[in-house]
């Protein structure tokens, strides 16, 4: 079995339901400022007691900062992650006025919705994908479905229900036989299907790509699905800029609408390479937004390129 590919699925989620409910109560009853006081303790706790997370943070920051990362750098990294999780509570409750949110490339979504054919929105474990809820008021008719690992789908729905029972997102659990059919149905209805495409489910084909100075292995599956369904793909980030500031950006990634079958493999490979380059670009601009706390550069047991 590919140990690198499955490592993140074996790492337990740090936020359990009890802690989430406590944070929700503090945040909604006492306000965002009081909730953020608690975050300093949470970030400090995991910095001190999560040895694996600390090693992963240091290894990544050494690369992106081009210097040895110190304890303050790692604390900043953990605190940024905790901040985006905390802000999810307010975003799910549609308290968008608490935030200063800049949006770039919004016209890409408008064009996709106007075309009525649906679009894939490829994000990463970078910043906050949840902040996309904030643009619902500015993009009439926007419907977003999330496609993710079935275990994570259950956890996310449980988390959202704990925060706001009316805010449960339409989530498609990957790994089931009918997953692609459900994705296709949502796209045919004109929805945006979001995926975080920087982690594999463990059985995916991986593509070696230069990422922040060394070879890392990115899953091909999300892009192969977009190619098979012949849909355009837009890259999305919700960058946390500190305090209450976020920047949402949309960038064109690849359009599989008219790709010939014989060219599919090469175009998929090129799309994965461009996807990794876009993530690296954003990492260099806002380094503390990268939230993959495991050995991302570990060499998998077996890798393969996409075949057409």
N, C-alpha and C positions, 0 to 999 in steps of 0.2 A: 504494500500500500504506500502511496505517496505521503510521506510523513510531513513534508513541508505544507502540502495542500490542506491537510486535515488538522494541522496544529491549532489554528485559530478556532476551529469548531470544538476542540477539546478544552479550550481555555474557558472556564466558567465566567458568565457575565458578572461584572462586579456589582451591579445594582440589583438587589433583590426587591421583591414587592414591598416588604415592610419598610425598607429604607426609602423607596420611591414614595410610598404613602406619607411617610414622615416629612420628606422634602416637599411634597405637594402641599401638605398642611401648612408648613412654615412659609412656603412661598406665596400661597394664595391668601393666607390669613394675615401674615406679618409684612408681606410685600417683597419685592425683588431685592431690595437693599439688604434686608435682614437675611434672606436666603443666601445671598452671596457671601456673607460673613461665614456661614457654615462651610462654604466651598473651600475656603482656605485650609480648614482643618482636614477636609476630605482629600484634597490634593496632597497635603503634607503627609497624611497617613499612608496613601498608596505609594508616594515617593519613598518613604522609609521602609515599608513592609512588603511591597510587591517587587521582589528582586528581578523576576523575569521581565516585568514591565519596565523597570528601571534600565535593565540591560538593553532592551529593544529601543527605548527612548534615546539612550546614549549613542547606540550604534547609528541610528538614523540621524540624530543631530550632528554627530561628527561629520557625516557626509554632507549634509545640507548647509551647515555653517562653515565648512572648510576649516575647522579648528576643533580641538578637543572640547567637548561639551562639559560644562561645569554643573554643579548642583542647582544653581539658579536657573540655568537653561532648562534643565529637566523639570524643575518645579513649574516654570512657565508653561511647559508642554502639558503637564498633568492638569494644571489649572485651566488652560484653554479647553481641554477635553471636558472637564467637569462643568465649565461654564456653558458649553453647548448643550450638554445633557440637562442642566438646570433650566436653560432658556426654553427647552422643548416644552416644559410645563406651560409656559405662557403662550407659546405659539399654538399648541394644541387647543388652548382655551381662547384663541383668536384675540389675544391682547396685544395686537400689533402696534398700538400707539406707544407702547413702552420702548420701541426700538427705532433706531435710525437705520433704515435699510435702503441701500443704493442698488439699483438694478441696471445691468448692462446687457445688451443684446436681446431685449424683450421681444423685438420684432420677429425673431426666429420662431417663437411660440405662436405669435399671432398668425404668421404665414402657415404654420403647421395646422392650426385649428381651422383656418379659413379653407385649407385644402381638404379637410374632412377625412383624411386617410390615416390619421394617427401618427405618432412619432415615438421613438425610443429616446428617453432622457437618461443618458449614462452619467452617473455620478461616481463618487469614490468615498472611502472612509476618510473624508477630508472636510473639515468644517462641519456645517449642519445642512443635511438635506431637508430637514423638517421646516426650515425657513421658507421653503417654496410655498408654504401655505399663505404667506403674506402677500403673494402676487395675485391671489384669487380675486381680490377686489379690482385689480387693474386689467385682468385678462378674462373678460366675460366668457362663460362657457368652458373654462378650464376644468377638466376632470383628470385626476391623476390616480393611477393604479400602481402599486408597488409589487414587483416580482422579486422574491427572495427565498432563501432556504426555509423549508417548512417549519423547522424548529424555531428559527428567528421570527417567522411570521406569527406563530402562536404567542411568543414572548412580546412582540411589538403590540399585537392587538390587546393582550392582557394589560400591558403598560398604558396604552391609550385609554382603555376602559377605566383604569384606576384614576387617571387624571380627569377625563371627561367622557362619560359613557356615550355622548352624542358625537364624539370625534373619531370613532374607529374608522381607520382607513381601509379602502378596498385593497386587500393584499392577496396576491396569487402565490401560493406555495409552490416553489420549484421542487423537482424531484418526483412529481407525480406524472402519470402517463398523459393526463389531459392538460398539463400545464401550458404547453404551447398552444393548444386549442383555446384555452381561456385567454391567453395573451392576444391571440389573433382576434378573438371576439371583441375584446376591449378596444383594440386598435381600429377595427372595423366600425366601432361606434364613435370613433373620433377622439378617443381618450389618449392621454399621454401615459406611457408605461415607463416607470422609473426603475432603474437597476443600479446597484453599486457593483461595478464590474472589476474591482481590484482583488476580489477573493474568489476562490473556487469552492465548489461543494465537495471536492476530494476526488472526483472521478473525471474531471474535465481535462481536455488537452491543454497543455501549457505552451506558451510561446516565449522563448528567451529574448529579452529586450534590454538594451542599455538603459539603465534607470539610475540617475544620480551617480554616475561614474562606474557602476558595476552592473553585471548582468542580473536581472531579476526575472521572474517567471510569472507571466500574466495569463489568466484564463481566456480561452478563445470562445467558450460557450455563449456568452451574452451577444457577441458580435455575429457569431454563426447563426443564432436565432434571428437576429435582425436581418441578416442576409437571406435566410430561407423565407422569411416573411416579406422580403422586399420593401423595407421601410427606411426612411431617413433616420439618422441618429444625431442627436444634439448633446454636446458635453455641457454639464452643469456643475457649478460649485456654489456653495453658500459659505463664504469665507467669514470667519469671526475676526473682527478687527479690534476687539477690546471694548470694555465697558458695555454699551448697549448697541454697538455698531456692527452691521453685517453688510457684505456686498454679494449680491447674487449676480452671477454672470452666466450667459448662455453663449456657446461657441459652436459653429458647425463642425461636425466630426467626419461623417461619411454619409452618403446617400446611396442605399442599396436598391433603389427603386428600379433601375434599368440595367443592373449588372448581369451580364451573360453568365450562364451556369459555369462555363469553362474558366471564367475569370474570378469566380467567387473566392477561392482559397487565397489568391494573391491579394485581393482587395480586403479580405478579412484580416490577413496578416498586417497589411499596411494600416488598417484602422486601429488594430491593437497597438502598433508601434506609435501612431499619432496620439492615441489615448494616453499612453505612458509618458510621452513627451509633454502633453498638456498638464498632467499631474505634476511632473517634475518642475515645469515652469511655475506653477502655483506654489509648490513647496519652496522654491527659492525666493519667491516674493513674500510669502507668509508662512515661514517654516513651522510655526507651532500649531498649525491646523491639521497636520498629518496624524491620523489616529489608528494606525496599525501597530499595536503594541505586541509584536512577535517578530521573529526573525524573518523579515520579508525577503531577504536575499539568499535564504537557504536553498541549496540545489535540490530539486525534487528527484525522486528515484528514476522517473521516466518522463520525458517530454517529447512532444511531437508537433510538427507544423500542420496547419490546416491543409487538407487536400480538397481540390475543387470537386 
